């Protein structure tokens, strides 16, 4: 299909329903978390920065917290099935102002994480092209090329993208599983291969650093609610897919961290992670399984990053779709191509924004990993923690005055516990943001300030809508169902 904007007759007002099954949603959600990207990049970075051998326990703890959050999240997903993810949940639970603030933070956070992956991918792709004997391209060229491919996939049918993501996910999981089995069968120190699983291993190193970096690895696992309008059985699929994704990711991350300690020895894993960095997995894997692992692994690593990019692009486009559908922002954002059902305008907007940021960092001669990737991934992780805390509070408020069969545990106790822990964790990350950046730069405050500014901007814009467009403000969070469709334009009605 053409990538130019189709005429208004080519659009419909609602996302196509009953396209995605449970496994497809699980594939999209896990792809956003990018298991191989975490194995090759995130976990060695966590070992290196924290000095903690007991990293598997931290992953289990964070996974338990996300699972606690998902109890209330899943309960609300059975009652609110219009799509829009945490924007819709917060709006329905805490009111339109909080909902718009959450939406602005969500768009910023997911866009930032998407941009961070472009930094990692651009650097890795440029390096791999040079190893193949090709001319050394600036990192921005492969990043821009992949951005265009992501756009093409993003305006295709969601079920096609889900199958693509599922196939790529299987390949990267097989590679990671090979490393885990290799480490288990030929550990460096058989007598101490289980040392990382002892409670005492958590006492080594910096728990704060390990916690901050492990939290970032779970980004995207809470995104199933965005696809509610496209699921065959949204009242069941969203919650079930979220539980399965969290369990699979937590088990996978914990095994990855343990296998790295087994492959190098508990006393050497931190040193090796600091020395090898993102090449840790492929260097050690080559020693365990043969040279092919180091040759094939980086290529599958690139495919893992592509899968994450496509998943995050899909998320951003759907948040923009929700804002346009409810006329909170430009109404064209709430339309999509009738043939594919994709929110094509939102896809184009996120493409332009992400590519623009990538080009800006390249033009400023900033490093794709040390500057672009690290800064934006930290910003995204902070924003999503804030979103999850707001959503937990919204769940309590939503069910407070409703007659429901939802248990007290699901509608109030679990959300209250997760809200308290997530709020404390958000504050902890905010106060230790320099750990995520991995440097003592005096500009560490810019990403947190951007998250706060996005939230305040959403509150301010919602207040303006309440005064000047009350018919729009009063229906925020209802999926645009009570509005007649107006012509494409800014706040037209």
Buried (B, 14 or more C-beta within 10 A) or exposed (E): EEEEBBEEEBBBEBBBBEBBBBEBBBBBBBBBBBBBBBBBBBBBBBBBBBBBBBBBBBBBBBBEBBBBBBBBBBBBBBBBBBBBBBBBBBBBBBBBBBBBBBBBBBBBBBBBBBBBBBBBBBBBBBBBBEEEEEEEBEBBBBBBEBBEEBBEBBBBBBBEBBEBBBEBBEBBBEBBBBBBBBBBEEBBBEEBBBBBBBEEBBEBBBBBBBBBBBBBBBBBBBBBBBBBBBBBEBEBBBBBBBBBBBEBBBEBBBBBBBBBBBBBBBEBBBBBBBEBBBBBBBBBBBBBBEEEBBEBBBBBBBBBBBBBBBBBBBBBBBBBBBBBBBBBBBBBBBBBBEBBBBBBBBBBBBBEBBBEBBBEBBEEEEBBBBBBBBBBBBBBBBBBBBBBBBBBBBBBBBBEEEEEEBEEEBBBBBBBBBBEBBBEBBEBBBEBBBBBBBBEEEEBEEBBEBBBEBBEBBBBBBBEBBEEBEEBBEBBBBBBEEBEBEEBEEBEE
